[in-house]
Every structure is written in structure tokens, then in C-alpha cells.
């Protein structure tokens, strides 16, 4: 209702009341009363005008709004009279609500929001699972499986494939757009973009007619901006990838991405149809037809797989499994991303609960000071419901103020997170304060007001008018119950703090242990980069080996460089997998046996440069250039294939069965046994593993693209010298960024480190709040018991006994909270064992250390009120109130 309409209705009400009063006065005068007596009688008959006005307002539906406005105005005046109390409450709530809002922004963006593709809920990923695998297993499909599903499926309306296989390596050498450099070009099939149903920003995407047009590419928006300056005429231009001319078909819109690869994708290339579909690995993705369920799609995919691989080894060893693409993106970003977000959200919820418990104790303390005010309100006619509403309105105003401040803190935290990007997010994730986030914050503010304000308000509204209105009244049974309630809140606060400290301690200890675990080589002082040799300039083995030798000699001349080696993979990455091995003189592996062996090509200097260890045999040397194929194996392979024998001198080969059942692979003679090198596993985040590994000599297989440099000195100086040397040797070779190997390890541990830092920060905040809360409860308790303490000391109690009494009370509260917290922590930690490395959730030393830390911190908060109590002057205390 507009203000002038309200004013008009108020004027009409005044006129009606006045008219009623005049009519009543005239009627009384007609009964023989004097004008003055008639006026008084009419007023008495009409009753309380203000009450009548309130009843009319109530009928209009405005009284509740007026009362709410009055309550808010009074709450505002009250907050201004106690600015210190108001600031403390708002600050505590701001930290709790702000932390919850910030974490919810990430939870909402990663777990709750759909992928940025139309109809993304129908998009799935299809992986292969090893039937005999004990843990999680996700393998690429074969290109033949993709063709089979694409041609015969009735549950999918679109199917596409993406490849990272060595036959279609995503690392390409780009020429024709500035200096030669390596880029990440992702091979996809022609139906990839139609599967996602996202139109390009410029030009067009792939279609079936492009298969006969040679090399064609579609650019990402970021690559288009950085390389071509956003030139809209880039479509139909030609660039060169690995010495092949490639036509640019189009540019995708901003923030379009697919899968979280190790390096940013620069462009997509059209995947050629392989000559051997049964040996070409791809990832298969599909869109379900409307109304098709996941079980139905799974049954069809399994049937097609069994029909295609009924008699071959792949069918005996694997089976297909479909996953929602949203869940798959989350898993590929980090194996524990979902669990980490759940743990962090639980942690900030605990922090908010601790904030609420602290504020509830503050309100309990203030309710004692306002006891007489509330009693006077009750004596003047305010009912319990009216008092409760007034107190809850005050709490709601505090909660709303804390929510606003918390939203500001959350916005700052999210902006900082986007700026520094401490960890990777799934593709398409957009962290921002959206409508669902604001709704979450609004609901949180109301729930918070009820949580910290309902019980204190309920207790404050239950007043004993006899006791409360007595001047100088002391404690009562209600005061005793209130103290017990405050102590209970304090125990709960210590319990929650203990749970957070245990969680932070476990994650921090795991982070320290996985960061210092022995890896089988020395990453400190080790640099790495990659070079790409074009097929046109280095077409054969001899030319490549000559280049590697010239480069090794030149790099060794750089001051600070102590050794150079080549490898087909860089540290902390897995090598290309292969089939199960066949050992000479032993039966061939069964069709369903697992193939977990990796391969790596290295130069003779490899073990010296990385500080690896050869346990037996010899390293590669010049004898291997023209000799029979030789290999070095690691301990894991020796344990699996030669558990009771010396592997040196034995011969092995990959078990590959053709259609006739014969094996035509060459035998490899084992000349050395190396210590295991630990690498991360694709299935676990908190683990270092050593899979069976075969090293091949660079002299027999010159396909190494990574250079390992053992150097001492400044990375920037040595890196610049390395790049200058590479450019001087062959300016047409693209040189990748020089990376320090410890930095690669740091990237792998980014999620565990970030998770541990966040949880430790939340636990530290909880510890601070618990200390402040404990101090506040005991200080208030001492203030309320000043008269009692004075009587005790007047009757002969010593200061030491008073000090001990207060210390005992505080330590009892703390000890009870610690004990309950330990029990809750032991129940909870079993559910996030995937976040731990070489740490038990029930580690007695860690639990004891955390309990001691909390107890020591609590002692500081307990001692000050206890010391104040011991210094009470009996004469002053007996005059208290």
C-alpha cells in the first residue's frame, strides 16, 4: 500500500472515532448529563482509543508489520548502545557464514551445477574395467569398440571418441603462427562437437566430409586470442602441425573445454581412422536418447562388447562401464575432489556451529544483565511470546549483519581463489556468487539466528518476577540452570574444535609424509624440458642419435650442468602401457591376465643423472647399438615375473596373439635390474606406486622427447642457457619451458596441500574461538560468583584453593569436550581414509599431541579468570550488589 493511501485510511479512522465519540456524547446529554460529564461518560464507553486503533490495525493486517518494525528499531538502538558486543558477534558470525558461503560456491559450481553443454545430464563416458582388478580400474576403449557402439547402438543418439594414444599424440609442433613451439592438440572424431551440441564462435566444426580433406583443426578461444590476436579472418587460414599443412575451420566460444588434461588444449584435430582399430586406444563419450535409463544403456554396451570380443583376449580381460560425464569430470580433475569438498564443507559447518555456540554464550551473559529490563516488560503486560519475538528479532538483526559481512568475505575469498588458482577445477566450472549462493546465505542467516538465539531467548523470556524485580537479588535456581547451559555449550564447542584439530592434524601429517616419501631417485636439482624432432629433418635413427649426442655435449658445457640424459617420459608421469609379458621357457599368459607393465626409453646416462640405483647387471652402453634387443627391468617386474630367480640374462617379450594364435614379437634380453621409481597412480591421489617397468635403450629406440638435466645453480640462469643452446643447435626445433622436477611433484600434491592448509586454517580459527569462548564463560562465571567467592575467602578459604577451584572447573569442561571430540573424530576419520597417506585415523601419538595442544591452549584461557577470582577482596565482594 502506498504511503498516501495509508495516510488517507488513518484520516478516515480518526474521523470515525471522533464521530462515534460525538454521537455517544450527544446521547449522554439527552439522558440529562452535563456536557462535561457526558463527554467523560462517552470516553469511558468507547474505551482505550489506542487499543481500539491497534485492533483496527490488526484487522487491516498491519499490526504485525508495525511490531516487527518497532522490534527492529529497538534492536538497532540496543546494538548502538553496546558497540563492542555487537562488533564481536557480527565478526564471529561473518567468519562462520563467510567460510560456509565460500565453500558452498565451490560445492555448487563443481557438484551441483550441470555441465555447460545443453542436455548435459544425458552425457556419459564409457571406460573399460579390468575384470581381475582389485581396486578401481578405468582403461581406454579400443577404436573398434567406438565403431561398434556408433554403428549398432540404439540407446545413444550421438557417440564420439577422443584420443591420447601414442599413435595420435596430442603434442604437436606448431609452425606458421610465430616461432615454432609445442602445443596440445586433442584428436577427436567428426561427431565430437555435435555430441556436445555447442556451436562455434567463428566458422564451423568437423563433419564427415572433412575425413578426405587432410588436416583440419578447430581452435580454442584462448589460443585464438593469444596466437592470432582475436583476428576474425582466421577461418580458412593454414598453419603447420608436425610439418603438415592444416586448415583452420573455426573457433570455439570462451570457456568451452572438455576433460581436464595435463596441459591446456590449443586446438582440436580430426582423428584419422587407424589402420589397426583393435590396437588404437580412445575414450568414448555418448549422449543418451531421451527416456533411456543408465541400466538399459549399460546392458546394451556390455552386449555389444561381448559380441565383438567373444573370443579375443581383450574381451576376456575387460568389460565396459558407463559413468555420468559430470561425475567423470569431477573424478578426472582429482580422484578425491568430491570427498575433499564434503570434508571441507563439514569443517566450515563445524566452524559455524562453534561461532554460534560462542554467540549463544555471549547472549546468555547479556541476558543476565538484561534480567530486570525483561522482568519489567513482563510486569507491564508483555507475554512470553512477545518477549521471545523481540529477542529473536534482535538475534536476526545480528545474524543478517553477520551474513552481509560474511558474503563480502566470501566474495573476496572467491576472487582471490580465481586469481591465484591454487588447484585445478573441472572444465566449465565458474566460481561466482549466483542466486543459489545468495539463497543459501539467506537461509543460513535465518538458521544461524535460530541456532544461536533460540535457546538463549527462550531462557531469557522465562523470568521470575519476584526474584528479578528485587533490588540486589543474587542468584536463583534459574541462574544455576543458565550456568549449566553455558557450560554445556562450552563442552560442545571444545568437542567440535577437537574434531577439527584431529582432521587437520591427519591431513597435515599425510601431506608431510607423502611429500617426503622416498621416490627411488633424487628430484632436487633436476630440470626437465622436451624437444620435438620433425620427421622431415630427422627421418631416421642415425640422424636422431647424432642430434641427441651433439646436444648432450653442448649442454654439458653450460656452467652448473652436471649431467644430461634423455627419456621418453618425464619424472612423475606414467609410461606407455603394454600387454602382459611372456617369459622364455614358460607357458604363455592366459587370455584374462592383467597387463600392468609400462615401458620407458632412456639414454645410457639416465641412472647417473636422476641418481637412480642399478641393483644388478649393467647400464646401457654403446654395445647395445647394433646388438640384440636388451632391456633393464625394475624390482616390481622382477617380483612379479621372477619371484624366485635372478632376472639377469632371462628373455621376455610382450604377449600379443594374432588371429592365428601365433606370436611374432621379438625377445628382449634382460641386462640390468633397477630400483623402483615411485610415480603417482591414476586411480589414487594419496599414493606413490611402482608398477612393473621395462627400460629400453635410446640407441635401439630413439624416440625420447624429454631431456633431464642435473644442475646446480639458479634455475632461470641455467634454463636460459639451455634454451639458447637448443636454439643455436637447430632454430627450427621448438623448445618447451624448462621445469624443475620438484615443481612437478608440487603440482601433483596441489590438492593434498591445499586441502591440508584449508582444514588447518579452519581448525586454527576454531581453536581461537574455543579459547575466547572458554575465557568468556569462565570470566562470566567468576563475575556471577564474586559474592560467593568473597564469602568463601571471608570464612578462611585461601587464594590457592580459589585458584584451584576455578582451574578445576575450566579443565573439567575442557577435558570433557576433548574426550567427546576424540570419540567423534574416531568415528568420522574412517570415512576419509582416501585422503590419508601412511597415517592411521586412530594414531595414538597424533591424538595425544592434539589433545595436549588443545589442553595447553585452554590453560591460557582458564588461568586469567582463575587468577582474577583468587584476587577477590572479601570486603568488596561482600558489598557486591
N, C-alpha and C positions, 0 to 999 in steps of 0.2 A: 504494500500500500504506500502511495506517495505521501510526502510529508504534509502537503496542503489538504489532502483528503483526511489524514489523521487529525489535523487541526480543526477541520470542519466538523468532524464527528465529536471531538471534545467540546466544541462550542455548543453543539446540539444537546450533548449530555448535560452541560451546565444549565442551559435554558430549561431543560426538562426538570431537573432537580429544583431549580428556582420556582418554576411554575407549580410543581407539586407542593412546595413549601407555602406558597402564597394561597393556594386553594385550601390547604389544611388550616392556615391561619384564619381565613375568612369563615370557615366552618366553625372554628372555636369561638370566634367573635359572635357568631349567630347563636351560640349557646350561652351568651351573656358574659363572656370573659372580656377583660380589658385588652386593648391591642397588645400591650407588652406581655401579659400572661398568655394570651392566645398565641403569640409568636413563640414563647418558650415551650408551650404545650405541643405546637406543631413540630418544633425541632426534636422534642422527645419522641413524638410519634414516628418521625422519619427515621430516627436512629443516627448512627455514626455515618456521616456523609462520606468520609474517607473509605469506610468499609463498603458502603454501597458502591462507590466508584470502583473499588477493587473487584467487587462481584461482577459489575458490568464489564470491566476489562477482561475478567476471566471468561465471561461469556463470549466476548469478542475474540478470545484466543490470544490475547496479547500479554496477559499477566506473566506467563511463564518466561516469555522473552524479556520482559522488564526485569523480572527477578534475576534471570541469567546475566543481564547487563549490569545490574546492581552488584551481583556477586563478583563479576569480572572487575568492575571498578574498585570494589573493596580489596580484592586480591592484588590489584595493581598498586593501590595505596600501601597495602601491607608489605609488598615486596620493596617498595621505595623506602619504607621505614627500617628495613633490615637488609641493606645492600650487600653486606658481606655474606650473610646466609644465602641470599638469592644467587649471588655470583657463584658460590661453591656448588650449589645444587645444579645450576644450569651448566657449569663447566663439567661436572661429573656426568650428567646426562648427555652432554654434547659428545664426550669421548665415547660413551657406550653406544649411543644411537648413530653417531658418525661412523664408527667402526663397522657396525652392522649394516649400515646403508652402503658403505664402500664395498664390503664383501658381497652384499646382495647384488650390486651392479655386475660383478664378475659372474656370480652364480646365474643371474638372469640371462646374461649375454651368452654364456657357454652352455648351460644345461637346459634352460627353459625356452629361449627364443629359437624359432626354426631357422634352418639354413637359408642363406639368401638366394634361393632358387625357387621358382614357382612350383607349388606342389611338392615341396622337399620331403614331406612325410612319406611319400611313396618311393623315395630313392633308397637303394640298397647297395651294399658291397658284397661281392662273392669271393671268398677265400677258400683255400684248400686246408684241411686239417689232417695232420698225420694221425693215423688210427692208433698207433702204438705210443704216441707221445704221452708222457705222464703229466706234463703241465700244459699251459696254453700253447697253441700252435696255429700260426697263420702263415700260409705259403701262397705265393703267386700261382695263378692258374696257368695252364698251357694255352697258347693261341688257338689250338684245336678245340679246347673247351669253349672259348669265346665264340668261335664259329658255330659250334654245335648248339649253344644256347640261343645265339642270334637267329639261326635258321629254323629251329624247331620248337622254341618256347611259345606257349600260348598264354602264359601268365604275365609276361612283360610286354610293354608297348614300345620300349626302346632299350637297347643294350650297347655298351661302348667298352673299349679297352684302353688302358694306359700302361706304358712300359717303362721300366728302369733296367731292362736286361742288358748285358754286355753287347748283344747283337744290335741294340738300338740305344746306344749310350746317350744319356741326356747332356753330357758335357761336350759342347761343340766349340770350334774355333770360329769366331766371327770376324769376317773381313768385309770391307766395303762400307763401314759405318764408323770411321775413326780408326785408331790404332788397333791392330789385331789383339783380340782378347778372348778368354774363355767365357762362355755363357752357359746357362742351364736351359736347354730346350727340351721340352717334355713331349715325347712321341705319343700321339693319341690316334684313335681311329676316326673315320669320317663322321660318325654319328655321335661324337663326344659332345659337341655344343648343342645339338638338337636334344640330346638326353637331358641336359641341364636347363634347356629352354630359356637361355639368356641371350638376347640379341646383341650383336656387336655395336660398338660406338661408331666405328667407321668401316666401310667396306662390307665384307661378308665373312662367314666361317667356311669350314670344309664341307664339301658334299662328295657324292660318289664319283662325279666326273673328274675330280682332282687326282684320282689314282693314276691317270695316264698323262698328267701334266708335269711330271718331275717333282722337284722340291718346291713346296708351298708352305708358308708359315702364317700364323696369326700372332700378333704382338700383344703383350700385356700393356696396360695403360702406363705403368711406371717406366717400363723400358722405352715406350714410345716417347714419353716426356723427356727422359734423360738422354736418349741417344739421338732422337730426331727433333727435339725441341718442340714437340707438340704440332709438328707440321701436318696439316690435314691432307696434303697431297702425297702422303707416304704410300697410300694404296697403289699397287701395281709396280712399285719400285723393286729393285733387285739388290739383295745382299748375298754374301757368300758364306756358307757354313761348311767347314771342312773341305774347302776348295770347290764346293758345288754351288752353282747359282740357284738362289731361292727367291721366289716371288712372294711379296707381302700381299696377303688377301684382305686383311682387316686388322682392326684394333679393338680390344675388348674394353668395356667400361671400367671406371675406377673401382677398386676394391674387389674386383672379380678374382677369385682364387679357387683352386681345387687341390685338396690334400696339403698337408704341411711338410714339404720336402726340406732337405738339409740346407739347400740354397734357394734364393728367390728365383722363381721361374721368369725368364725373359721372354719366352715365346713358346708356342706350341707348334710342333711339326706333324705332318701327316705320316702315320706309321705305315711302312710298306708291308705288304703281305709276305711273311717269311717263307723261305724255301722249305723249311722243316717245321711246320706248325706244332709238331709234338715235342720240339726242343726249344721253343720260344716262350719265355715267361712274360705274363701280363697280369695286370689287375683288372678284374671285370666288375663293371658297375651297371646297374639297370634301374628302370622305373617300372613299378608295378602297374598293372592295369587297374582302373577304378573297381573297387569291390573285391579285389583279390587279397586274401589273407597271407600272412607270412608262412604259416604251416603249409598252405597249398603250394606256394612258390618253392618252399624248401623241398617238398616231396617231388615236385617236377624236376628241379635241378638235380636232385640225387638220382632220379630215374635216368635222366639224360647222361649223367656222368657214368653210371653203371653200364649203360648201353654202349658208350664209346670206349670204355676201358675195361670191358668184361674180362679180357684175357691178358692184359699187359700189367707191368709192374706198377705203373702209376695208379691204376685202379685198385691194386692190392694194398697199396701203401697209404692212399689218401682218400678223403671224402669231402665234398663241398659243404660249406656252411654259409648262410646268408646273415648279414648284420644290417641294422638300420644305418644309413650313411651318417646321420647325426652322431650316433654313438661311436661310429668308427673314426670320425674326425677327432672326437674328444680323445679316444684311445691312442690314435697316431700322434697327437700332439704331445701327450705324456701318458704313460701307462697308468699313472695314479692320479691323473688330473681330477677325475670325478671324486675319488676318495679324499684327495687333498682339499678340495673345495668344501666337502662335507665336514671335514675335521676343522677347517678354519672357520666355517660358519658356526659350528658348535662352540668353538673357542670364543668368538665375539659374542655369542649369546650368553656364555658364562660371564664374560666381562660386563655385559649389560645387566645381568642379574646381580652381580656384585655391586655395580653402581646403584641399582635400585635398592638393594639391601642397605647400602650406606645412606642413601637419601631417606629411606624409611626410618633409620635410627635417628637421623637429624630431625625428622618431623616428630618422632616420639619425644625427643628432647625439647623441641619447641612447644609441643602440646602441653608439657608441664608448666612452661612459662605462661601459656595462654589459658590455664585452667580456670582462673577467675573470670576472664572475659567470656569463655564459653558457658560458664555457670550463670553469669548474668544474662546472657542471651536466652538460656533455657528458662530462667526465672521470669523473664519478660514475655514468655509465651512461645518461643521458638521450639518446635517439635524436634524429635531426634532426626527425622528425615530431612527437615530443613537445615539443621546443623551439618548433617552428613553431606548434603548437596553443596553447602558453602565451602566446606573443607575440600571436597573433591574438585570443586571449581578452582580453588587456589592451586591444587596439585596439577590440574590440567593446564593451567596457565604456565606453570613451571615446566611441564613436560613439552608443551608446544614451543616455548622459548628454547629449551634444550634441543628439540628436534630441528628447529631452524638453524641453530648454531652447528648441530651435527651434520645437517645437509651441506652447509658451507664447507665443513672439514672434509666431508666425503667428496665433494666436487674438487677440492684442492688435491686430495689423495689420488683420485682417478686421473686428473690432469697430469700429475707427477708420474703416475704409472705409465700413462701413454707416452710421456716424454722420454723416460729412461728405458722402457721396455725390458724389465729385468728377466722376463721369461716370455716364451712364445705363446701365442694364443691360436686357437683353431682358425682356419680360414673363414673369412667373413665375419669374425667376431668384432662387434662395435661396442666399445665401452662408453656409455654415456648415461646421463640422468634422464630416463624416459618416464612416461606416465606410470607404468607399473612400479618403477622405483619410487616415485613420489607417493603413490598409493601405499606402497609398503611402509614408507617412512611415516605417513599419516596414521596408518593402523598401529604402527609401532609406538607412536607417541601416545595414543589413547591407551593401549595395553600397558605401556610403561606407567602412565598416570595411575591406572587401576592397581598395577602391581606394587608400586612403592607407596601409593597413597591410601588404598582402601582400608587396610588393617589399621594403620595409624589414625585415619579419620574415624573409623568405627570405634576405636578405643577412646579417642578424644570426645566423641559425641555421647559416650556413656559417662555422665558426670553425676556425682553425688552432691546435690545442692547443699546439704548440711555441712559436709566437710569442705567443699570448695569455697563457700562464702564466709567461712570462719577466718578471721584475721589471724595470721600467724600459724595457720594449720600446717602440720607436718605431713608425714607420710600416712598413707592409708593402705587398705588391702588392694585397692586399685593400683596404687603406686608400686606395690610389690609385684603385682602381676605384670605391670608395664616394664619393670626392670627385667623380669624373667623373659618377657617377649623380646626385649632388646638384646639380651644375651643369646637367645635362640637365633636371632638374625645374625649375630656376630659369628656364632658357630657355623652357620650355613655359609657365611662369607669366607671364612678360613677354609672350609671344606672345598668350595669351588676354586679358591686360589691354589690349594694343594693339587687339585686335578690338573689345572693349567700348568703348574710348575712341573709336574711329572711328565705331561705330554711334551712340554718344551725341552725338558732335560733329555728325554728319549730321542727326540728328533735331532737335537744338537749333538748328542753323543754319536748318533748314527752318521750324521754329516761329517764329524771329525774322523770317524773310523773309516768311512768309505773314501774320504779324501786322502788318508794316509796309508791305505792298504798297499801292500807290495804288489807291483804290477808285472814283474819279470823283466823290466827294462827301466832305464832312467830317463824320465821326460825332462828333467831340469837341464837347461842349456841346449835343448834340442829344438831346432827350427825345421819347418817344412814348407814346401811350395810345390806347385805342379807345373809341368810344361807339356804342351801338346805338339807332337811332331806330325806334320802333314804327310799324307801318303804320297803326294806328288814330289815333295822334296826329299823324303826319306822312304823310298819304296820297299827296301829290302832289309834283311837282318844286318848285313855288314854296314850299311850306311848309318843305321841307328846306333849300332855298337860304337862306331867311330865317333859319332856325335857325343854319346854318353862319356866316352873316355876323354875327349877334348874338354868337355865341360867340367868333368871331375878334376882334371889337372888345373884348370883355370880357377876354379872355386877354392881349391886348396891353397892357392897363392894369396887369398884375401887374409889380411891380418885378423886374428881372432878365430879363424876357422880351424878346427882340429880334425875334421874328418867329413867325408862325403859318401853317401850311399844312396842307392835307388831302390824303390819298392813300387809294386803295383797298387798298394793301398797305403794310406797314411795311418798313423797310430790312432787307436780308439775307434777304428771302423772295421766292420766285418769284411772278410774276403768273399770272392765269388764261390758259391757252394757247388758241390759236385755230387755224383752218385755215390752209393756205398762202394767200399773198396773190396777188391778181390786179392787175396794173398796167394802167391805162387805155392803150389803143393797142397792147398786146402780146398775144400768144397766151395763152390760159388755161393754167394749170399742168396738167401731166399727172396722171393719177389716182394714180400712185405717188409723187408728190413729197412731201418731208418737210414737216411743219407744225411749225416750231420757233419761231414768233412768239408773244410774250407781249403782254399788254395791261395798262395801268395808268391809272386815273383820278386826275387831280391838280387842285389849285386853281392859280390864276394865280401865287401866291406861292411855289410849290413850289421852283423852282430857286434863288431867293434864300435860302430858309430852309435848304436842305440844302447850300448852296454848290456846286451843280451848275453846269455850263457850257453855255450855248447857243452853238453854233458858228456857226450861220446862222439867218436868219429871225427870228421874234419869239416871245415867250411868249404864253400865252393871256391874254385880257382881256375886258372887257365886250362887245366887238363880237361875241364868239362865242356870246352867249346866245341870240340869235334867228337867227343866220346858218346857212349850210350846215354840215354836219359837217366839222370840221377836226381835225387830229392833228399831233403832233410825233413824229418818229422819232429813233432813236439811230443812232450810227455803224455798228453791226453790221448793222442793217437796210438802211442806205444802201449798205454794201459789198455786201450780197447781192443787192439788187434794183435798185440804181442804181450799178453799179461805174464807169461812165464818164459819169455825168450828174449834174447838180445836182438833188436830190430836191425842192427847194422849188418849190411850185406844182403838182407832179405829184399825180395822184389814184390811190388804191388802194382795194381792198375785199377782204374775206375771200372766198375761193373756196369757195362752198357750192353743190353741184349737187343739184337736186331730181330727182324721178323722171322728169320730162320733159326733163331735161338743161338747163334754163334756170337762170339765176342772178338772184336778186331782191334781193341785198344792196345797200345804198346806197354810193355812192362817198364816200371821205374825202379831203379836200384837205390836203396836207402844208404846214404854215406854218412849221415850225421843225426844226432839226437839233441834237440834244443830244449831248453827250459820253457815252460809255458809262459806266454804273454797274456795278461788279463785284458779282456775287452768287455765293453758293455754288451748286454744281450737285448735283443729287440723285444723280448717278452717281459722283462723285469726292469724297473727303473733303479732299484736299490740292490744292484748285484754286479760283480765282476765275474766273468766266466772265462774258461779256457776250453774252447772246442777243439776237436782233432784238427790239426792243421798240417798241410804239406807245403814246404818251401821249394820253389823251382828256381834254377839258376837263370839270371838275366842273360848269360851267354847263350843259353839254349832257347829262351823265350823273351826276346827284347821288347816287352810291352809295358815296361814300368813308366808311369807318368808322374810319380811323386819323387821329389828329392828330399832327403833327410840330411840336415847339416848340424853337426856337433860344433857349437861355437861358444866362445866366452867373450862377453862384452855387451855393449848396447845393441839391443835388437834392431833399432831404427838404423843405426850406422851400418851394421853388418847386412841388414836387409837391403839397404840402398846399394851397397857394393855388389850384392848378389844379382840384383836386377840389372845393374849396369853391365855386369859380366855377361849375363844371358843375352841382353840386347846387342852387345858388341859381337858376340859369337854368331848370332843369327837374328837380325832385327825383325824377321818375319814370324818369329815364334812368340805367341802370346805368353806372358808371364803372370801367373796368379799372384795374389797377395802373399807376402811372407808371414807365416803364422807361427807363433810359439806353441809348442806342443802342450805345455801346461795350460795355455788358454783354451785349447781344445777340450782338455779334461774339465776345465772350469765351466764350459758350456754344457757339457754332459751333466754336471752336477748343479746346473742352474736351478732346477725345480726343487731338489732337496735343500739347497742353500736358502732359497727364497722362502720356502715353507718353514724352515727352522728359524729364520730371522723373524718372520711374522709372528709365529707362535711364541717365540721368546719375548717379543715386544708386548704381545697381549698378556703374557704371564707376568712380565715386569710391571705393566700397568695394574694388573690385578693385585700384585703384591703391594704396590704403593697404596692402592685403595684399601686393601685389607689392613695395612698398618695404620692408615689415617682413621679408618673405622674403628679399629680396636682402641686406639688412643681416645677417640671421641666417646665411645661407650664407657670406658673406664673413667675418663675425666668427668663425664656427666654423673656417673655413679658416685664418685668421690664427692662431687658438689652436693648431691642429694643426701649423702650420708655424713655431711660435715657435723651436724648436731650429734649424731650417734658416735662419731669418732671422738668428738670433744668429751662426751660422757665417758667413753672408754678410757681416755687418757686422764681424765679427772679422777677416775677410780683406780688409777695406778698402772694402766697399760703403757708399755714402753714404746718409743718410736720404732724400734726394730720389729716389735710384734705387729704394729700397724702396717709397716712397710711389707712385712711377710704376708699379712692378710690380703693386701691388695695384689701383691705379686702372685700369690697362690690363686686368687680368683681369676686374674688375667691368664695365667698359664693353664688353668683348668679349661677355660674357654678355648685357648689355642690348641691344647693337646687333644681335646675332644674333636675339634674341627680337623686337625691333622689326621687323626685316626679314621674318621669317617671319609676324609678325602682319599686316603690310601686305599680303602676298600672300594670306593667308586672308581678310582684310577685303575685298579687291577681288573675291574670288570670291563672298563672301556677300552683299555690298550690292546686287548686281544683282537679287537675289530680293525685295527690299523697296523697290523704286523707287516703289511706290504710296504709301509713307509719306513721300516727299520732295516738297518744293516748291522749284523753281528751284535745285536743288542737284544736282551730279553726284557719283555714288558715288566717282569717281576724281579728285575735286577736288585738284590738287597742293598748293595753298596750305593747305587744311584738313588734309591728310595730313601735310604738313611741320610745321604748327603742333602737331598732336597728338604727332608723333614727338619734337618738341623739348620739349613738356611732359613726356612720359614720361622722356626722357633727363635733363632738369633735375631732376625728382623723384628719379630713380635716383642722380644725382650726390650728393645729400644722403645717401642710404643708403650709398653706396660710400665717401664721404670719411672717415667716422668709423672704420671698420675699417682703412682705409689709413693714417690718422693714427696709430692705435694701433700698427700694425705699424712705422711709421717711428720710434717712440719706444721700441722694444725695447732693453733694456740687454744688450749682448753677454755680460757676465759672468753675469747672472742667467739668460739664455737658455741658455747652455752648461751650466748646472746643472739645466736643466729635466728633470724626472722622473729 
